Structures are given as C-alpha cells and as structure tokens.
Amino acid sequence: MNATFDAPWPYPRPDSPPLLSPGQAEYTLDVWLLPSFSMLTLFCLLEPLRVANRFGSDLFAWRLRSLDGGGVVASNGVRIEVDGELDGVADGASLMVVSSYQPEAEVTARERAVLRRVAAHGGWLGGLDTAPFILARAGVLEGCRVALHWESEPAFRREFPRLAVSPSYYELSATRLTGGGGVASIDMMLAWIGMAYSTALADAVGRQLIYQRHERSPMDIDARQAHLPRSVVKSLTVMEANMARALPIPDICRLAGQSQRQLTRLFRAYFGETPKQCYLGMRLDRAQQLLAGSGCRTTEAAVATGFQHLAHFSRAYRARFGEPPRETAAREAD
C-alpha cells in the first residue's frame, strides 16, 4: 500500500461505493470472528475501511471467517454470517482476530497453527479486545508491544510476563496490530489508514464518520488527574506500580515527597479516604480483575496483589464486593 493522496478531499463518491470483492480492492483484510465477539469492535474495525473506499479509489475489501465457515453469534446475541472458514486464509495474508469473552473457548492447536503459518510467510496479524491472548498463545507476539482491553491486562501480564504490555489503546507496527477494541478501534483504523496511505485520507474518513480522533494512548495518571496536587498524583502512580509488593504508606509518602500527615489530609479532601484505604481498594480491584478474567485461583490473586494472609484478603474482598473471592472465581469458571 503505497498510493499517495492529496488533500483537500473531494466529496465522497455518490455510489457510496459498492462493496468490493478481494479481487477488486488493493488490500484485503481477513477477519476471524470468535464466538461471543464484540459487535461494536467489528463495526468500528470495518466502517473506516468502507468509508475510505468512498474517496476515489477501490482500496479495501474484507472477508469474515469463522472456525468452520458457519455463522458466529456475537456477545449481544446477533448472529453474523461469514465468507469462509479460517483454514482458507492464504499464506502471508492480513488477518485480524476479533474476540471478547472466553477468547480460547474454541481455539485449538490447529487454529494456532494457522496463525503461525501466516506469520511465517510474512503476513500481517492483528488482535482486538481479548484476541491478543490467542496471538500470544500461538507465539506470534514475541518482541511486540501488546495493547488489549484494560480488564484483561492483569491476566495477560500474569500469563505472559515476558511480553511488554502497552498502556496505549492500540499498538501498530508493520506486521502486528493489537488493541483494546470497542470505539477505540476507530482511532486504530484511522491510524492504520494513515500509515498505509496518508494522514489526509485518514482525516477525511474521520470527518465522514463525524468522529473526533483521540490520542493513541489513554491519558496517563498525571493527565487524567491533572486537577490533583502533584504529591497525590505521585502517590497514586507509586501505588499502581506496586500492586504485587504492597509498600508501607510511609515509603509511599517518602517517594511522593510529602509527609504522611499532609498526604492523608489531601487524600481525605479529594477521595474521602486515607492513602491506606485507597491503596487497599486499588489492590482489591486488581484482584477482582484477575479472578474474573483469567481463571486465577484465590491464593494466586492474593499473592499477585500483595496480600500475605489469605484470610485478610478474603475479609477485605468480601467487604468491598459483597462476596468472597472464590465466588468470583467460580462464576468465571462457569
């Protein structure tokens, strides 16, 4: 994809244009849909490509695929018919994987072999929402920065500690693309269109979608909470970075450059709780993400969030979420 386009863009083609077959388009994207995939993610993935075709050239086509070539039911209960089975993906193709809940439920060694085959022949691979789990288990994300849905991040870090998890909404390179899915997929695809063709085309597509583009990365804690005093922001940053090894509050105060008395006053003023209470809540929230998203056992979740005593963890968890951690884990297992 090395065509060039110049702004300003003309008014879109009046024919809208017709949907293109792979033989008509310059670029074809295969999209593998997993059961319970996110419909929103799929639409936000494809609509920018459709709109890009309205601006003069036949640029993009896509083929939907499933494990067996049959229709796939999305997480909202809507069934989507596909164009073929996964095994039909060509060597060196461009393949995007879209999943959501239980990404590995129907993925076997055979499907992972397809991913490795595409990668081995220089193909382009992408994964949205929870699909980075599938790509990582196939071994095709080595050396890549990985972006995925924030709820899945703790479980992904736990399973793939050697892979670099990015705080960005998406990570895009010449051969890999991963992202959190949802509406952020529009930003991701606009960036991809801009890299493949031009920023002028990407901007034109965004205007046609009436979409205000966002930055590639979610705002970090300093930007999200710019109204907070610097010492509070530093404290929260230290807390977020030390979930598995819970630091004493005096150490957090020292790293934040603030006395414990003053920091406590600030936390009470802004959050209605002490630094210790806030830190505990953050760790428990992370534990819930692990239990609900990875099949993690109670003991493993406790250790991963800095609790030395299981009984203390269980009491604190029940107080925050109204149920013991084993019930959260059991519900995920079901």
Secondary structure, 3 states (H helix, E strand, C coil): CCCCCCCCCCCCCCCCCCCCCCCCCCEEEEEEECCCECHHHHHHHHHHHHHHCCCCCCCEEEEEEECCCCCEECCCCCEECCCEEHHHCCCCCEEEEECECCCCCCCCHHHHHHHHHHHHCCCEEEEECCHHHHHHHCCCCCCCEECCCHHHHHHHHHHCCCCEECCCCEEECCCEEEECCCCHHHHHHHHHHHHHCCHHHHHHHHHHCCCCCCCCCCCCHHHHCCCCCHHHHHHHHHHHHCCCCCCCHHHHHHHHCCCHHHHHHHHHHHHCCCHHHHHHHHHHHHHHHHHHHCCCCHHHHHHHCCCCCHHHHHHHHHHHHCCCHHHHHHHHHC
